[in-house]
Amino acid sequence: MKTKTLITAIFILTSINLFAQGPGGRGGRGNGNQQRGEKPSASKILEMLDVNNDKVIDKDEASNDRRGKISEDFAEIDTNEDGVIDLDELEASLESMDKPREISAEKVLKEVDDNEDGLLNELEVAAKDRRELINNFKIIDTDEDGQLNLEELKTFYSSMKKEKR
């Protein structure tokens, strides 16, 4: 009787182990094309999010990104500002994730300047929740006029870049 119990226990443990590994011994996850923890390729992301199959990701499609990263960074990824993300832009974005991000003073000014006067005041900066500007506003405002101009922003972001090195 002990032998039969031992064989049953071994069978159960083996079955549990095989089940946990899933089909093909891959742990029961994924389709085998991507290792766990590995980033999907740009073409795979495009394939998953491009529901209308027009070979680009629009803002609505980007909102379906489970992590929300593409939707959140849509303006930065859409470098030609045509309102959609194509494969080249997506690939460039994924490649740049490994590199330190260079912040464009011009782009920040365009995004934050609500009244389009070419200057940023503290209210505009706070409304867009730009922490790096909020925390350093008085330092950045070298001419002490209560507003940040393009040159002040360029100087600030260039000094941030040097500090990161």
VENPE-V184771 format. One record per residue. N is the residue number from 0. PSI is psi in degrees with one decimal (* if undefined). OMEGA is omega in radians with two decimals (* if undefined). Layout:
[[N | PSI | OMEGA] [N | PSI | OMEGA]]
This chain:
[[0 | -36.1 | -3.14] [1 | -36.2 | 3.14] [2 | -41.6 | 3.14] [3 | -39.9 | 3.11] [4 | -41.5 | 3.13] [5 | -43.3 | 3.13] [6 | -40.8 | 3.10] [7 | -42.5 | 3.14] [8 | -42.7 | 3.12] [9 | -42.6 | 3.12] [10 | -45.0 | -3.12] [11 | -45.9 | 3.14] [12 | -41.0 | 3.12] [13 | -42.2 | 3.13] [14 | -43.6 | 3.12] [15 | -43.7 | -3.14] [16 | -44.9 | 3.13] [17 | -39.7 | 3.11] [18 | -42.0 | -3.14] [19 | -31.4 | 3.12] [20 | -26.2 | 3.12] [21 | -175.1 | -3.11] [22 | 131.1 | 3.09] [23 | 11.1 | 3.11] [24 | 29.1 | -3.09] [25 | 16.9 | 3.14] [26 | 13.0 | 3.07] [27 | 15.6 | -3.09] [28 | 151.1 | 2.99] [29 | -177.4 | -3.11] [30 | 9.3 | 3.10] [31 | -11.2 | -3.12] [32 | -18.0 | -3.06] [33 | 130.6 | 3.11] [34 | 151.2 | 3.11] [35 | 132.1 | 3.13] [36 | -10.5 | 3.14] [37 | 140.7 | 3.13] [38 | 139.2 | 3.09] [39 | 153.6 | 3.13] [40 | 163.0 | 3.11] [41 | -41.2 | -3.13] [42 | -35.6 | 3.10] [43 | -41.3 | 3.11] [44 | -45.1 | 3.12] [45 | -44.9 | 3.14] [46 | -40.9 | -3.10] [47 | -37.9 | -3.03] [48 | -22.9 | -3.09] [49 | 80.5 | -3.04] [50 | -27.2 | 3.14] [51 | 6.4 | 3.05] [52 | 37.7 | 3.09] [53 | 11.9 | 3.06] [54 | 16.4 | 3.04] [55 | 161.7 | 3.10] [56 | 119.7 | 3.07] [57 | 178.0 | -3.07] [58 | -38.3 | 3.11] [59 | -45.0 | 3.13] [60 | -37.6 | 3.13] [61 | -30.1 | -3.14] [62 | -13.4 | 3.11] [63 | -2.0 | 3.09] [64 | 119.8 | -3.07] [65 | -39.5 | -3.12] [66 | -17.7 | 3.13] [67 | 0.1 | -3.05] [68 | -41.2 | -3.12] [69 | -42.2 | 3.11] [70 | -43.5 | -3.13] [71 | -39.4 | -3.09] [72 | 20.2 | -3.02] [73 | -47.4 | -3.08] [74 | -36.6 | 3.13] [75 | -36.6 | -3.13] [76 | -38.0 | -3.14] [77 | 73.2 | -3.01] [78 | -28.8 | 3.12] [79 | 2.7 | 3.05] [80 | 40.8 | 3.10] [81 | 5.1 | 3.08] [82 | 0.9 | 3.08] [83 | 158.9 | 3.09] [84 | 121.1 | 3.10] [85 | 177.0 | -3.08] [86 | -42.5 | -3.13] [87 | -42.9 | 3.12] [88 | -39.5 | 3.13] [89 | -43.9 | 3.10] [90 | -44.7 | 3.13] [91 | -39.0 | 3.13] [92 | -44.4 | 3.13] [93 | -39.0 | 3.10] [94 | -38.4 | -3.10] [95 | -15.6 | 3.12] [96 | -28.3 | -3.14] [97 | -14.9 | -3.12] [98 | 154.3 | 3.06] [99 | 137.5 | -3.11] [100 | 129.9 | 3.05] [101 | 126.0 | -3.09] [102 | 129.3 | 3.13] [103 | 118.1 | 3.11] [104 | -37.9 | 3.13] [105 | -43.1 | -3.12] [106 | -40.6 | 3.10] [107 | -45.7 | 3.13] [108 | -45.0 | -3.14] [109 | -42.0 | -3.08] [110 | -34.8 | -2.99] [111 | -26.1 | -3.04] [112 | 85.0 | -3.08] [113 | -39.4 | -3.10] [114 | 3.9 | 3.04] [115 | 41.1 | 3.09] [116 | 3.5 | 3.13] [117 | 9.7 | -3.14] [118 | 153.2 | 3.08] [119 | 128.0 | 3.02] [120 | 171.9 | -3.06] [121 | -32.9 | 3.13] [122 | -44.7 | 3.12] [123 | -42.6 | -3.13] [124 | -43.3 | 3.14] [125 | -39.5 | -3.12] [126 | -33.2 | 3.13] [127 | 1.1 | 3.08] [128 | 44.6 | 3.09] [129 | 88.7 | -3.04] [130 | -41.3 | -3.10] [131 | -30.6 | 3.11] [132 | -40.4 | 3.12] [133 | -48.6 | -3.06] [134 | -18.5 | -3.08] [135 | 15.5 | -2.99] [136 | -51.6 | -3.08] [137 | -32.4 | 3.10] [138 | -42.3 | -3.13] [139 | -37.9 | -3.08] [140 | 73.9 | -3.03] [141 | -27.5 | 3.11] [142 | 2.7 | 3.04] [143 | 39.8 | 3.11] [144 | 5.3 | 3.12] [145 | 10.9 | 3.14] [146 | 152.6 | 3.12] [147 | 125.6 | 3.09] [148 | 174.9 | -3.07] [149 | -43.4 | -3.12] [150 | -41.3 | 3.10] [151 | -41.0 | 3.11] [152 | -44.3 | 3.12] [153 | -44.8 | 3.14] [154 | -44.6 | -3.14] [155 | -51.2 | -3.09] [156 | -31.9 | 3.09] [157 | -36.0 | 3.09] [158 | -34.2 | 3.07] [159 | -40.2 | -3.14] [160 | -42.5 | 3.14] [161 | -37.6 | 3.13] [162 | -35.9 | -3.12] [163 | -25.9 | 3.11] [164 | * | *]]
